[in-house]
Amino acid sequence: MYFIRHAESIFVEGKERTRGLTEKGLLDAESIKARLQAIEYDVFISSPYERAIETIRPLAIYHGEIIQLEEDLRERTIGKFAPETFSDAKDRVYEQFQFAFPNGESSEAAQLRASKVILNILDNHAGKNIVIGTHGDIMTLILNYFDKKFDYSFWKATSMPDIYQATFKGTTLVDVIRLWNDQHIE
């Protein structure tokens, strides 16, 4: 399973679902295609957010595949966290896994909805190469479901874009390799 965190996108309040990639983000999406095109993929699945779709679209087109949208792979809504900083708010929702800011989603709730999707994908597409167009926070929560070492510090260390190859044996996470900079995750 190849988790591809979306490339750079300009934050626009209220446009969480529809904001696309910047020029740099579009170039990075092409770089992802160039880096991963030699691998044969069976399935492309993405968050319904445009920036995630646009990031994997060049690779999907190259392979002649459609991108299936999965609503429950959407990014977690952090909610109204003022006066805390964004970074402090993220730290808090990871530290207090069941806590949610007003109009937000707890780490536990976001992890539960997204990990159900991943477990279903692993069950329905066992032994296949799968591309997942994703976001940093929800990707971290998914990986954390399988291995607790994927936590707030992991999230902070991810980049836009980023690529993680996750190897599963059934529903057990066996290995994770960061392909964007060839880093093995210990």
TORDREN-722526 format. One record per atom (N, C-alpha, C, O, CB): residue number from 0; x, z, y. Coordinates in pm, whole numbers, plus 50000, padded with zeros to 5 digits. Atoms other than C-alpha are relative to their C-alpha. Glycine has a CB too. Example, Ala and Ser with C-alpha at 12.3 -4.5 7.8 and 13.67 -1.06 7.14 Angstrom:
BEGIN
0:50089:50000:49881 $
0:51230:50780:49550 $
0:50090:50000:50120 $
0:50194:50066:50118 $
0:49901:50125:50003 $
1:49918:49994:49881 $
1:51367:50714:49894 $
1:49923:50073:50109 $
1:49974:50090:50220 $
1:50041:49858:50046 $
//
This chain:
BEGIN
0:50086:50000:49883 $
0:50000:50000:50000 $
0:50090:50000:50123 $
0:50179:50084:50136 $
0:49903:50123:50000 $
1:49921:50013:49877 $
1:50144:49892:50336 $
1:49915:50045:50118 $
1:49822:49976:50159 $
1:50049:49854:50019 $
2:50068:49949:49883 $
2:50023:50106:50625 $
2:50070:49942:50123 $
2:50188:49969:50144 $
2:49998:50157:50004 $
3:49943:50059:49880 $
3:50079:49911:50947 $
3:49930:50060:50121 $
3:49813:50031:50149 $
3:49987:49843:49998 $
4:50054:49941:49877 $
4:50031:50115:51261 $
4:49997:49893:50108 $
4:50091:49814:50121 $
4:50085:50123:50046 $
5:50018:50104:49901 $
5:49904:49901:51544 $
5:50114:49996:50101 $
5:50182:50096:50127 $
5:49868:50020:50072 $
6:49899:50022:49897 $
6:50137:49758:51804 $
6:49948:50049:50135 $
6:49836:50100:50146 $
6:50039:49849:50008 $
7:50030:49949:49865 $
7:50139:49842:52175 $
7:49870:49941:50054 $
7:49843:49822:50043 $
7:50115:49969:50095 $
8:50126:50038:49939 $
8:49805:49834:52350 $
8:49982:50085:50125 $
8:50024:50201:50129 $
8:49879:50018:49901 $
9:50020:49927:49874 $
9:49706:49936:52702 $
9:49878:50090:49985 $
9:49771:50045:49944 $
9:49982:49902:50120 $
10:50112:49907:50008 $
10:49489:50248:52712 $
10:49900:49968:50111 $
10:49936:49957:50229 $
10:50049:50147:50012 $
11:50109:50021:49906 $
11:49155:50179:52878 $
11:49889:50097:49961 $
11:49830:50086:49853 $
11:49949:49849:49998 $
12:50104:49900:50027 $
12:48911:50470:52901 $
12:49869:49932:49962 $
12:49823:49842:50032 $
12:49980:50091:50123 $
13:50129:50054:50044 $
13:48592:50393:52709 $
13:50009:49870:49923 $
13:49906:49816:49882 $
13:49914:49980:50118 $
14:49983:50127:50070 $
14:48738:50083:52540 $
14:50078:50019:49870 $
14:50155:49932:49829 $
14:50072:49897:50090 $
15:49923:49965:50120 $
15:48873:50251:52227 $
15:49990:49894:49891 $
15:50090:49862:49827 $
15:49951:50133:49945 $
16:50019:50097:50107 $
16:48726:49992:51991 $
16:50045:49858:50035 $
16:50085:49782:49947 $
16:49856:49997:49961 $
17:49982:50141:49963 $
17:48784:49674:52191 $
17:50133:49968:50066 $
17:50165:49850:50084 $
17:49892:49960:50090 $
18:49875:50034:49932 $
18:49120:49708:52361 $
18:50098:49938:49901 $
18:50121:49989:49791 $
18:50062:50124:50067 $
19:49908:50073:50085 $
19:49367:49462:52220 $
19:50145:50035:50028 $
19:50176:50141:50082 $
19:49979:49852:50016 $
20:49857:49978:49987 $
20:49742:49428:52223 $
20:50054:49946:50132 $
20:49997:49854:50191 $
20:50074:49935:49884 $
21:49926:50051:49885 $
21:49978:49382:52515 $
21:50080:49878:49955 $
21:50081:49844:49836 $
21:50094:50111:50062 $
22:49911:50113:50036 $
22:50213:49082:52528 $
22:50107:50045:49901 $
22:50134:49977:49802 $
22:50067:49940:50127 $
23:49899:49945:50092 $
23:50480:49299:52364 $
23:49936:50027:49864 $
23:49997:49999:49760 $
23:50062:50130:50057 $
24:50071:49973:50125 $
24:50224:49407:52103 $
24:49976:49875:49918 $
24:49991:49876:49796 $
24:49869:50067:50030 $
25:50020:50128:50069 $
25:50142:49045:52019 $
25:50129:49948:49940 $
25:50130:49895:49829 $
25:49941:49896:50096 $
26:49869:50040:50053 $
26:50512:48968:51980 $
26:50040:50085:49880 $
26:50095:50035:49783 $
26:50108:50010:50110 $
27:49970:49910:50113 $
27:50554:49272:51755 $
27:49916:49964:49877 $
27:49964:49974:49765 $
27:49975:50146:50040 $
28:50085:50042:50112 $
28:50260:49152:51540 $
28:50062:49879:49930 $
28:50057:49868:49807 $
28:49857:49967:50049 $
29:49930:50115:50059 $
29:50449:48825:51489 $
29:50127:50045:49927 $
29:50161:49988:49823 $
29:50035:49897:50110 $
30:49881:49945:50067 $
30:50763:49025:51402 $
30:49963:50065:49867 $
30:50037:50054:49770 $
30:50071:50101:50090 $
31:50049:49940:50125 $
31:50564:49217:51141 $
31:49977:49890:49898 $
31:50017:49902:49782 $
31:49870:50081:50024 $
32:50025:50114:50090 $
32:50450:48886:50991 $
32:50132:49946:49945 $
32:50144:49925:49825 $
32:49923:49888:50072 $
33:49871:50054:50044 $
33:50808:48756:50980 $
33:50069:50094:49901 $
33:50130:50049:49804 $
33:50091:49975:50121 $
34:49933:49902:50086 $
34:50933:49077:50821 $
34:49934:50013:49863 $
34:50002:50035:49763 $
34:50001:50135:50068 $
35:50073:49973:50125 $
35:50660:49104:50554 $
35:49945:49876:49929 $
35:49885:49890:49823 $
35:49889:50092:50030 $
36:50067:50118:50055 $
36:50556:48744:50483 $
36:50045:49963:49859 $
36:49971:49896:49788 $
36:50021:49884:50091 $
37:49952:50037:50133 $
37:50768:48710:50166 $
37:49930:50076:49888 $
37:49938:50036:49772 $
37:50149:50024:49992 $
38:50071:49921:50100 $
38:50559:48972:49987 $
38:49860:49941:49981 $
38:49795:49901:50078 $
38:49992:50151:50043 $
39:50136:50047:50029 $
39:50238:48861:49815 $
39:49904:50117:50015 $
39:49927:50224:49958 $
39:49990:49937:49857 $
40:50100:49895:49978 $
40:49935:49063:49928 $
40:49868:49956:49940 $
40:49832:49839:49941 $
40:49984:50030:50150 $
41:50128:50027:50064 $
41:49603:49090:49751 $
41:49882:50030:50091 $
41:49778:49964:50083 $
41:49988:50081:49874 $
42:50110:49954:49919 $
42:49390:49265:50010 $
42:50050:50042:50138 $
42:50156:50105:50150 $
42:49926:50116:49931 $
43:49973:49955:49863 $
43:49391:49317:50389 $
43:49878:50079:50046 $
43:49766:50028:50048 $
43:50029:49878:50098 $
44:50108:49912:49955 $
44:49183:49610:50516 $
44:50044:50064:50130 $
44:50161:50101:50145 $
44:49965:50108:49892 $
45:49963:49945:49870 $
45:49172:49742:50870 $
45:49894:50093:50056 $
45:49776:50085:50023 $
45:50027:49889:50097 $
46:50087:49929:49907 $
46:49027:49993:51105 $
46:49922:49895:50077 $
46:49971:49783:50094 $
46:50082:50095:50097 $
47:50077:50098:49923 $
47:48753:49821:51305 $
47:50048:49985:50144 $
47:49992:49905:50219 $
47:49855:50039:50000 $
48:49951:50007:49862 $
48:48951:49873:51628 $
48:50086:49875:50017 $
48:50171:49844:49933 $
48:50081:50127:50036 $
49:49937:50130:49977 $
49:49076:49546:51776 $
49:50152:50006:49993 $
49:50214:49913:49940 $
49:49958:49946:50135 $
50:49853:49994:50000 $
50:49438:49661:51821 $
50:50057:50007:49859 $
50:50165:49953:49833 $
50:50047:50121:50080 $
51:49955:49994:50139 $
51:49469:49739:51449 $
51:49983:49863:49932 $
51:50070:49817:49859 $
51:49922:50108:49921 $
52:50026:50133:50057 $
52:49312:49406:51351 $
52:50102:49899:50051 $
52:50160:49824:49972 $
52:49857:49953:50035 $
53:49906:50097:49940 $
53:49529:49205:51593 $
53:50142:50018:49947 $
53:50218:49921:49939 $
53:50000:50014:50152 $
54:49864:49974:50049 $
54:49844:49370:51456 $
54:50023:49938:49863 $
54:50133:49889:49836 $
54:50027:50149:49995 $
55:49981:50057:50134 $
55:49786:49252:51098 $
55:49949:49857:49987 $
55:49972:49791:49886 $
55:49932:50086:49896 $
56:50059:50134:50006 $
56:49606:48926:51182 $
56:50102:49889:49970 $
56:50075:49807:49883 $
56:49929:49970:50130 $
57:49906:50108:50032 $
57:49918:48700:51188 $
57:50044:49999:49854 $
57:50059:49892:49794 $
57:50122:50011:50089 $
58:49961:49991:50141 $
58:50021:48825:50842 $
58:49886:49956:49909 $
58:49909:49884:49812 $
58:50043:50144:49966 $
59:50116:50041:50080 $
59:49669:48781:50703 $
59:49980:49849:50007 $
59:49952:49785:49906 $
59:49873:50074:50048 $
60:50015:50146:49984 $
60:49647:48428:50845 $
60:50107:49927:49920 $
60:50078:49829:49852 $
60:50008:49960:50150 $
61:49890:50061:50075 $
61:49986:48341:50699 $
61:49968:49993:49851 $
61:49999:49894:49785 $
61:50131:50079:50023 $
62:50033:49995:50142 $
62:49859:48444:50355 $
62:49862:49944:49968 $
62:49821:49943:49852 $
62:50008:50143:49951 $
63:50131:50058:50023 $
63:49519:48281:50402 $
63:49896:50100:49955 $
63:49804:50067:49879 $
63:50010:49891:49899 $
64:50091:49893:50040 $
64:49337:48611:50362 $
64:49913:50045:50117 $
64:49953:50035:50233 $
64:50079:50120:49944 $
65:50087:49941:49899 $
65:49045:48764:50548 $
65:50034:50149:50011 $
65:50089:50209:49918 $
65:49849:49979:49965 $
66:49979:49857:49979 $
66:49065:49113:50692 $
66:49865:50069:49984 $
66:49770:50041:50057 $
66:50063:50030:50142 $
67:50121:49921:50021 $
67:48802:49351:50559 $
67:50005:50120:50095 $
67:50107:50188:50104 $
67:49986:50047:49850 $
68:50005:49887:49908 $
68:48694:49609:50816 $
68:49939:50121:49930 $
68:49841:50109:49856 $
68:49919:49965:50128 $
69:50045:49876:50061 $
69:48648:49968:50710 $
69:49979:50103:50110 $
69:50076:50156:50166 $
69:50101:50051:49894 $
70:50034:49911:49890 $
70:48468:50189:50961 $
70:50068:50136:49989 $
70:50111:50191:50091 $
70:49850:50019:50006 $
71:49944:49866:50014 $
71:48602:50514:50818 $
71:50152:50005:50008 $
71:50212:50111:49989 $
71:49956:50058:49871 $
72:49856:50001:49971 $
72:48961:50403:50883 $
72:50026:50000:50151 $
72:50140:49985:50195 $
72:50067:49878:49936 $
73:49984:49996:49854 $
73:48896:50424:51258 $
73:50087:50119:50039 $
73:50106:50213:49960 $
73:49862:50009:50070 $
74:49917:49890:49950 $
74:49119:50648:51467 $
74:49914:50123:50023 $
74:49794:50114:50048 $
74:50071:49959:50131 $
75:50069:49874:49975 $
75:49028:51012:51507 $
75:49973:50013:50149 $
75:50059:49981:50231 $
75:50085:50121:49947 $
76:50033:49970:49861 $
76:48851:51102:51830 $
76:50049:50141:50030 $
76:50007:50236:49964 $
76:49846:49985:50027 $
77:49944:49870:49967 $
77:49043:51387:51989 $
77:49902:50086:50078 $
77:49903:50208:50066 $
77:50129:49984:50080 $
78:50100:49926:49923 $
78:48760:51485:52224 $
78:50051:50042:50137 $
78:50152:49990:50185 $
78:49957:50123:49923 $
79:49967:49954:49864 $
79:48773:51666:52558 $
79:50093:50120:49989 $
79:50051:50230:49954 $
79:49870:50037:50081 $
80:49899:49897:50021 $
80:49095:51866:52556 $
80:50057:50059:50128 $
80:50143:50148:50122 $
80:50111:49943:49920 $
81:49948:49948:49873 $
81:49159:51931:52926 $
81:49971:50149:50009 $
81:49864:50192:49967 $
81:49936:49926:50122 $
82:49880:50032:49922 $
82:49339:52129:53064 $
82:50126:49982:49915 $
82:50235:49966:49972 $
82:50024:50107:50101 $
83:49882:50020:50082 $
83:49573:52093:52764 $
83:50052:49857:50017 $
83:49976:49766:50048 $
83:49969:50028:49851 $
84:49945:50135:50000 $
84:49812:51798:52760 $
84:49962:49932:49869 $
84:49923:49998:49773 $
84:50156:50003:50019 $
85:50030:50074:50122 $
85:49755:51524:52504 $
85:50087:50049:49885 $
85:50038:50071:49774 $
85:50020:49849:50022 $
86:49908:49955:50103 $
86:50064:51634:52312 $
86:49964:50139:49949 $
86:49966:50164:49828 $
86:50143:50000:50054 $
87:50041:49866:50041 $
87:49953:51999:52311 $
87:49869:49997:49921 $
87:49852:50072:49825 $
87:49984:50091:50123 $
88:50127:50013:50071 $
88:49604:51895:52201 $
88:50024:49950:49858 $
88:49964:50002:49763 $
88:49905:49905:50075 $
89:49967:50053:50133 $
89:49747:51692:51910 $
89:50063:50109:49914 $
89:50027:50126:49797 $
89:50094:49878:50010 $
90:49934:49892:50073 $
90:49970:51981:51809 $
90:49896:50101:49952 $
90:49901:50147:49838 $
90:50106:50071:50091 $
91:50102:49901:50034 $
91:49670:52215:51812 $
91:49911:49954:49885 $
91:49883:50032:49795 $
91:49914:50032:50122 $
92:50090:50045:50107 $
92:49446:51999:51592 $
92:50072:49984:49867 $
92:50009:49987:49761 $
92:49935:49868:50039 $
93:49924:50001:50126 $
93:49727:51965:51337 $
93:50025:50143:49953 $
93:50016:50171:49833 $
93:50134:49925:50017 $
94:49973:49860:50033 $
94:49810:52337:51349 $
94:49874:50072:49953 $
94:49878:50151:49858 $
94:50060:50072:50122 $
95:50130:49939:50035 $
95:49444:52443:51333 $
95:49913:49890:49940 $
95:49829:49832:50009 $
95:49930:50067:50126 $
96:50053:50119:50067 $
96:49324:52186:51079 $
96:49849:49985:50007 $
96:49798:49873:50002 $
96:50041:50002:49858 $
97:50146:50006:49994 $
97:48954:52275:51104 $
97:49946:50003:50143 $
97:49826:49990:50165 $
97:49940:50116:49922 $
98:50041:49994:49860 $
98:48948:52300:51483 $
98:49971:49861:50055 $
98:50040:49765:50022 $
98:50109:50069:50085 $
99:50030:50125:49929 $
99:48786:52027:51693 $
99:49968:50034:50145 $
99:49896:50129:50173 $
99:49881:49924:49934 $
100:50037:49988:49859 $
100:48772:51992:52071 $
100:49857:49948:50016 $
100:49808:49875:49930 $
100:50099:49920:50091 $
101:50134:50053:49977 $
101:48427:51923:52220 $
101:50001:49846:49994 $
101:50089:49781:50050 $
101:49946:50047:50138 $
102:50013:50146:50021 $
102:48316:51568:52125 $
102:50115:49941:49920 $
102:50137:49820:49923 $
102:49990:49929:50133 $
103:49887:50047:50079 $
103:48618:51546:51895 $
103:49977:50024:49852 $
103:49874:50077:49810 $
103:50127:50066:50045 $
104:50006:49990:50146 $
104:48688:51542:51525 $
104:50119:50083:49953 $
104:50231:50061:49998 $
104:50000:49859:49933 $
105:49891:49919:50053 $
105:48893:51800:51338 $
105:50089:49916:49910 $
105:50049:49810:49862 $
105:49945:50122:49923 $
106:49910:50067:50094 $
106:49193:51697:51133 $
106:49937:49995:49861 $
106:49944:49894:49791 $
106:50137:50071:49994 $
107:50062:49992:50132 $
107:49006:51810:50824 $
107:49890:49894:49984 $
107:49886:49825:49882 $
107:49942:50140:49978 $
108:50109:50097:50008 $
108:48699:51594:50898 $
108:50051:49856:49999 $
108:50004:49774:49920 $
108:49902:50020:50116 $
109:49944:50136:49994 $
109:48901:51284:50990 $
109:50074:49967:49870 $
109:50061:49857:49816 $
109:50097:49985:50120 $
110:49926:50021:50124 $
110:49124:51327:50685 $
110:49905:49975:49884 $
110:49929:49887:49801 $
110:50089:50121:49970 $
111:50096:50014:50110 $
111:48826:51364:50453 $
111:49937:49861:49999 $
111:49931:49797:49894 $
111:49892:50107:50011 $
112:50066:50132:49997 $
112:48650:51045:50571 $
112:50098:49888:49966 $
112:50063:49796:49892 $
112:49938:49974:50137 $
113:49904:50108:50023 $
113:48967:50832:50568 $
113:50060:50004:49860 $
113:50082:49900:49799 $
113:50111:50007:50104 $
114:49940:49991:50133 $
114:49114:50964:50243 $
114:49901:49954:49892 $
114:49943:49902:49789 $
114:50046:50144:49971 $
115:50100:50052:50094 $
115:48785:50885:50064 $
115:50011:49848:49990 $
115:50002:49791:49881 $
115:49856:50040:50044 $
116:49985:50146:49999 $
116:48832:50522:50169 $
116:50125:49960:49922 $
116:50121:49868:49840 $
116:50008:49947:50146 $
117:49874:50034:50068 $
117:49193:50516:50049 $
117:49988:50023:49850 $
117:50035:49941:49771 $
117:50117:50084:50058 $
118:50019:49975:50144 $
118:49101:50674:49713 $
118:49915:49890:49937 $
118:49943:49847:49825 $
118:49932:50138:49978 $
119:50084:50109:50048 $
119:48830:50409:49672 $
119:50081:49870:49990 $
119:50069:49796:49892 $
119:49880:49980:50093 $
120:49915:50121:50002 $
120:49078:50132:49761 $
120:50096:50006:49882 $
120:50112:49908:49811 $
120:50079:49986:50132 $
121:49906:49985:50112 $
121:49331:50268:49510 $
121:49928:49979:49867 $
121:49985:49920:49775 $
121:50066:50140:50003 $
122:50077:50016:50123 $
122:49060:50278:49244 $
122:49959:49854:49978 $
122:49971:49802:49868 $
122:49876:50090:50004 $
123:50050:50137:50012 $
123:48920:49930:49316 $
123:50109:49893:49998 $
123:50084:49781:49953 $
123:49906:49971:50112 $
124:49893:50100:49989 $
124:49254:49756:49373 $
124:50129:50051:49937 $
124:50238:50025:49989 $
124:50024:49963:50147 $
125:49883:49943:50069 $
125:49489:49935:49131 $
125:50101:49890:49968 $
125:50065:49783:49918 $
125:49958:50073:49872 $
126:49892:50093:50032 $
126:49824:49762:49095 $
126:50015:49883:50097 $
126:50096:49794:50073 $
126:49979:49947:49865 $
127:49994:50110:49905 $
127:49768:49535:49395 $
127:50075:50041:50126 $
127:50085:50160:50157 $
127:49858:49953:50036 $
128:49937:49977:49870 $
128:49959:49500:49721 $
128:49893:49993:50108 $
128:49823:49892:50122 $
128:50114:49896:50028 $
129:50108:49985:49904 $
129:49731:49616:49999 $
129:50058:50027:50138 $
129:50146:50112:50152 $
129:49902:50113:49959 $
130:49962:49977:49861 $
130:49779:49595:50376 $
130:49888:50078:50066 $
130:49771:50041:50057 $
130:50029:49865:50076 $
131:50097:49918:49927 $
131:49607:49863:50583 $
131:50036:49995:50149 $
131:50143:50044:50187 $
131:49998:50147:49946 $
132:49983:49998:49855 $
132:49575:49804:50960 $
132:49950:50135:50050 $
132:49832:50167:50034 $
132:49925:49881:50070 $
133:50035:49861:49973 $
133:49578:50155:51099 $
133:50052:50050:50134 $
133:50104:49974:50216 $
133:50053:50086:49891 $
134:49962:49927:49879 $
134:49652:50408:51373 $
134:50092:50115:49958 $
134:50089:50159:49844 $
134:49874:50053:50078 $
135:49903:49895:50032 $
135:49922:50674:51392 $
135:49938:50129:49951 $
135:49985:50186:49852 $
135:50083:50029:50118 $
136:50059:49872:50035 $
136:49698:50977:51375 $
136:49928:49994:49865 $
136:49951:50080:49780 $
136:49902:50044:50109 $
137:50076:50007:50125 $
137:49466:50865:51095 $
137:50093:49969:49883 $
137:50071:50018:49773 $
137:49889:49895:50009 $
138:49902:50028:50105 $
138:49761:50725:50896 $
138:50070:50130:49959 $
138:50088:50156:49840 $
138:50104:49895:50047 $
139:49935:49873:50029 $
139:49935:51063:50924 $
139:49908:50090:49919 $
139:49951:50153:49823 $
139:50043:50070:50131 $
140:50095:49916:50072 $
140:49621:51244:50810 $
140:49977:49950:49858 $
140:49960:50029:49766 $
140:49868:50006:50075 $
141:50014:50057:50135 $
141:49583:51006:50515 $
141:50120:50040:49915 $
141:50104:50091:49804 $
141:49985:49845:50006 $
142:49880:49966:50076 $
142:49943:51056:50404 $
142:50008:50150:49974 $
142:50052:50193:49868 $
142:50126:49953:50074 $
143:50001:49854:50015 $
143:49906:51432:50461 $
143:49906:50044:49888 $
143:49930:50146:49823 $
143:49958:50065:50132 $
144:50093:49969:50109 $
144:49614:51433:50217 $
144:50075:49998:49866 $
144:50047:50079:49778 $
144:49883:49899:49997 $
145:49924:50015:50124 $
145:49858:51323:49945 $
145:50127:50084:49998 $
145:50175:50121:49890 $
145:50034:49855:49980 $
146:49876:49922:49991 $
146:50165:51515:50069 $
146:50006:50069:50136 $
146:50008:50002:50240 $
146:50126:49908:49978 $
147:50009:49920:49876 $
147:50164:51794:50328 $
147:50120:49984:50093 $
147:50113:50027:50208 $
147:49986:50145:49965 $
148:49885:50019:49910 $
148:50507:51698:50465 $
148:49969:49900:50113 $
148:50041:49895:50213 $
148:50122:49952:49920 $
149:50041:50093:49896 $
149:50330:51427:50666 $
149:49911:50077:50097 $
149:49790:50091:50075 $
149:49925:49874:49941 $
150:50067:49908:49909 $
150:50235:51647:50960 $
150:50019:49955:50145 $
150:50053:49839:50172 $
150:50055:50143:49981 $
151:49990:50031:49858 $
151:50242:51662:51340 $
151:50138:49942:50037 $
151:50147:49847:50115 $
151:49974:50125:50083 $
152:49865:50051:49967 $
152:50621:51609:51354 $
152:50017:49858:49947 $
152:50086:49777:50010 $
152:50109:50092:49941 $
153:49997:50138:50051 $
153:50581:51297:51136 $
153:49926:49909:50098 $
153:49977:49803:50135 $
153:49936:49992:49859 $
154:50078:50080:49905 $
154:50308:51168:51371 $
154:50081:49971:50126 $
154:50084:49857:50174 $
154:49870:50071:50037 $
155:49921:50017:49878 $
155:50534:51226:51673 $
155:50115:49901:49981 $
155:50157:49836:50077 $
155:50054:50134:50046 $
156:49885:50087:50027 $
156:50815:51029:51506 $
156:49961:49855:49972 $
156:50048:49769:49961 $
156:50078:50054:49882 $
157:50042:50137:50026 $
157:50606:50719:51441 $
157:50009:49919:50129 $
157:50010:49973:50239 $
157:49857:49995:49942 $
158:49992:50089:49884 $
158:50628:50418:51669 $
158:49884:49902:49997 $
158:49809:49894:49900 $
158:50135:49924:50002 $
159:50101:50106:49991 $
159:50399:50138:51784 $
159:50072:49868:50017 $
159:50132:49844:50122 $
159:49900:50025:50117 $
160:50062:49985:50131 $
160:50406:49936:51570 $
160:50091:50080:49907 $
160:50199:50124:49944 $
160:49968:49862:49940 $
161:49922:49937:50105 $
161:50528:50097:51252 $
161:49947:49951:49867 $
161:49831:49909:49857 $
161:49995:50156:50010 $
162:50039:50046:50133 $
162:50520:50006:50883 $
162:50049:50102:49898 $
162:50166:50140:49897 $
162:50057:49857:49970 $
163:49966:49908:50109 $
163:50512:50243:50587 $
163:49951:49942:49869 $
163:49832:49913:49853 $
163:49938:50141:50024 $
164:50035:50044:50135 $
164:50520:50124:50228 $
164:49980:50125:49916 $
164:50074:50201:49892 $
164:50112:49905:49938 $
165:50033:49885:50082 $
165:50344:50386:50017 $
165:49976:49953:49858 $
165:49894:49866:49833 $
165:49876:50075:50056 $
166:50015:50034:50140 $
166:50378:50364:49642 $
166:49919:50109:49932 $
166:49950:50228:49943 $
166:50138:49982:49931 $
167:50087:49908:50070 $
167:50107:50523:49433 $
167:50006:49973:49851 $
167:50020:49859:49807 $
167:49855:49989:50051 $
168:50022:50010:50145 $
168:50079:50591:49062 $
168:49862:50060:49979 $
168:49847:50183:49980 $
168:50114:50074:49913 $
169:50138:49953:49999 $
169:49704:50613:49023 $
169:49967:50046:50141 $
169:49975:49968:50236 $
169:49977:50114:49896 $
170:50028:49945:49867 $
170:49607:50840:49310 $
170:50108:50099:50044 $
170:50088:50178:50136 $
170:49864:50068:50001 $
171:49888:49914:49963 $
171:49941:51021:49324 $
171:50098:49921:50084 $
171:50145:49814:50044 $
171:50071:50057:49873 $
172:49902:50063:49913 $
172:50169:50931:49613 $
172:50139:50026:49942 $
172:50179:50141:49926 $
172:49989:50053:50146 $
173:49869:49989:50065 $
173:50511:50861:49459 $
173:50113:49989:50101 $
173:50212:50061:50091 $
173:50014:49892:49895 $
174:49890:50027:49908 $
174:50720:50733:49749 $
174:49947:49938:50128 $
174:49845:49868:50127 $
174:50104:49908:49934 $
175:50033:50062:49872 $
175:50703:50635:50115 $
175:50130:49952:50064 $
175:50225:50029:50078 $
175:49923:50099:50094 $
176:49884:50058:49933 $
176:50952:50403:50284 $
176:49953:49944:50133 $
176:49857:49868:50140 $
176:50068:49890:49913 $
177:50029:50055:49867 $
177:50947:50329:50656 $
177:50071:49867:50011 $
177:50194:49862:50014 $
177:50044:50098:50114 $
178:49942:50134:49999 $
178:51001:49955:50674 $
178:50037:49951:50139 $
178:50119:49861:50152 $
178:49906:49903:49938 $
179:49970:50048:49865 $
179:51008:49915:51051 $
179:50146:50026:50036 $
179:50207:49950:50111 $
179:49909:50068:50104 $
180:49857:49975:49978 $
180:51354:50074:51054 $
180:50071:50038:49870 $
180:50176:50102:49873 $
180:50019:50111:50106 $
181:49941:49980:50131 $
181:51427:50093:50678 $
181:50039:50144:49972 $
181:50151:50170:49928 $
181:50120:49913:49986 $
182:49973:49858:50019 $
182:51405:50472:50656 $
182:49921:50051:49881 $
182:49799:50037:49877 $
182:49965:50080:50127 $
183:50068:49937:50113 $
183:51328:50645:50326 $
183:49954:50138:50043 $
183:50032:50215:50098 $
183:50093:50010:49876 $
184:50057:49871:49960 $
184:51099:50944:50386 $
184:50023:50099:49887 $
184:49968:50084:49778 $
184:49848:49987:50035 $
185:49970:49896:50102 $
185:51231:51248:50197 $
185:49896:50108:50005 $
185:49903:50204:49928 $
185:50140:50061:50021 $
//
